[in-house]
């Protein structure tokens, strides 16, 4: 399965964090490489994905992501490129 980079807006992956990802939609079983501004990273697996919600498992914890609006790359340190999509970490499942 493909691996996609997801860039976190802060040094923690927590409720309220914003991620930027390449515009290509992730699918179930894809791998997310979670990249932090302090050059650390983690790996996650997509459990389910739709245009309105992504569930990803990171370190045995499942997190729900929802589309973030507005998608302003200058505010959220967009490292994913010009066609990035932005997602907000909603909650642990």
N, C-alpha and C positions, 0 to 999 in steps of 0.2 A: 504494500500500500504506500501511497505517496506521503512524504513528509513536508509540512508547511511551517514556516516561521511565524510566530505570533509574538509581537513586541508589546511588553507591558509598560504602562505609563509610569509606574513607580517601582520601587524595589521589593514590593510584596504582591503576591497574587491573593487578593481578598475581595470581599464584597465591595463593589464600587470601583474597582480597578477597571481601566479601559485598555483593551488590546487592539492593535492594528494588525491586519493580515492582508495578504495579497487578495485581490478581488475574486479569484477563483474560489468557488464554493467548496468547502470541505465536505467529505462524505464519511459515513460510518466506517470505522476501522482505520481511518487515516491517522497519521501521527502528527502531533503539534510539537514543535520545538519552541518552548516558552523562553523567550530571551528577555533578560532584565537589563536596565541601564547600567548596572554595576558589573556587567560582563559575566554574570552567572546565568545559568540556564537550567531548565528542567524539561522532562519529556512527558507528554500526555497522549492519550488515545481517545479519539472521538467515539463516543458511545452512540450518539444519535445526532442527526443534523437536518435542519430545514432552513428556509429563508428567515424564519422568525425565532429560531432557537437552536443552540448547540449545547450538547452535554458532553463534557470531557472529563476523563479520569486522569488525575495527576497524583502520584504517590498514594494510591489506594483511596483517594477522595474524589467524589464526583461533583463537578461544578456545573451550574447552568449559566449560559451566556445568552444575552439578548442584544439585538442591534442597538447601537448607540446613536443618538441624535442630539445635537447636530454633529456631523462627522468632520470636525475641523482638525486637520493634521498639524497645524501650527500649535494648537493648544495641547494636543496629545502626543507630541514627539513622534510623528509618523515616520517609521523606518521601513515600512512595507512597500513604499513606492506610490506613484501618482494615482493608481487605481485601487488604493487600499479600502478595505471595509473596516468599520470600527464596531467593537462589541464590548458591552459592559458585563462584568462579572456580577450576576444577580445573587446567587446563594449556593450553599452546599446542598446537595440532594441526599 
